């Protein structure tokens, strides 16, 4: 089954949030902090979303600033 056809569950959101947080951490990955499309000099709404999901908050994904 395609991942696009899978239902979005709490576990799926937590996995996505974990990947987002890991992308923004230094070392151990291929990305440098601040290199995602949502990062700005004032912060990253995608990273803020990931922390909110990790902490059990709302799961509404932020509107992309760039695509």
C-alpha positions as CSV (number, residue, x, y, z in Angstrom):
1,X,0.0,0.0,0.0
2,X,1.2,3.5,-0.8
3,X,2.0,5.7,2.2
4,X,-0.2,8.3,0.5
5,X,-3.2,5.9,1.0
6,X,-2.5,5.0,4.6
7,X,-4.6,6.6,7.2
8,X,-3.0,9.4,9.3
9,X,-2.8,8.1,12.8
10,X,-1.2,9.6,16.0
11,X,1.7,7.2,15.5
12,X,2.2,8.5,11.9
13,X,2.2,12.1,13.2
14,X,4.6,11.3,16.0
15,X,7.0,9.6,13.5
16,X,6.8,12.7,11.2
17,X,7.5,14.9,14.1
18,X,10.4,12.8,15.2
19,X,11.9,13.0,11.8
20,X,11.5,16.8,11.7
21,X,13.1,17.2,15.1
22,X,16.0,15.0,14.1
23,X,16.5,16.9,10.9
24,X,17.0,20.1,12.9
25,X,19.4,18.7,15.4
26,X,23.2,19.0,14.7
27,X,25.1,15.9,13.8
28,X,24.1,12.4,12.8
29,X,22.1,13.3,9.7
30,X,22.7,14.7,6.2
31,X,20.9,18.0,6.9
32,X,22.4,21.0,8.7
33,X,20.1,22.8,11.2
34,X,18.2,25.6,9.5
35,X,18.2,24.1,6.0
36,X,14.6,23.0,5.7
37,X,12.2,25.0,3.5
38,X,10.3,26.3,6.5
39,X,13.3,27.7,8.5
40,X,13.6,31.5,8.8
41,X,15.9,33.7,10.8
42,X,13.1,33.9,13.4
43,X,12.4,30.2,13.7
44,X,10.8,27.3,12.0
45,X,7.0,26.7,12.1
46,X,7.5,23.1,11.1
47,X,9.9,22.5,14.0
48,X,7.5,24.2,16.4
49,X,4.7,21.9,15.0
50,X,7.0,18.9,15.7
51,X,7.6,19.9,19.3
52,X,3.9,20.4,19.8
53,X,3.0,17.0,18.4
54,X,5.8,15.4,20.5
55,X,4.5,17.0,23.6
56,X,0.9,15.8,22.9
57,X,-0.5,19.0,21.5
58,X,-2.6,19.7,18.5
59,X,-1.6,18.0,15.2
60,X,-2.6,20.7,12.7
61,X,0.2,21.0,10.3
62,X,1.5,24.5,9.7
63,X,0.7,26.2,6.3
64,X,3.9,25.9,4.3
65,X,5.6,29.3,3.8
66,X,7.4,28.0,0.7
67,X,6.8,25.1,-1.6
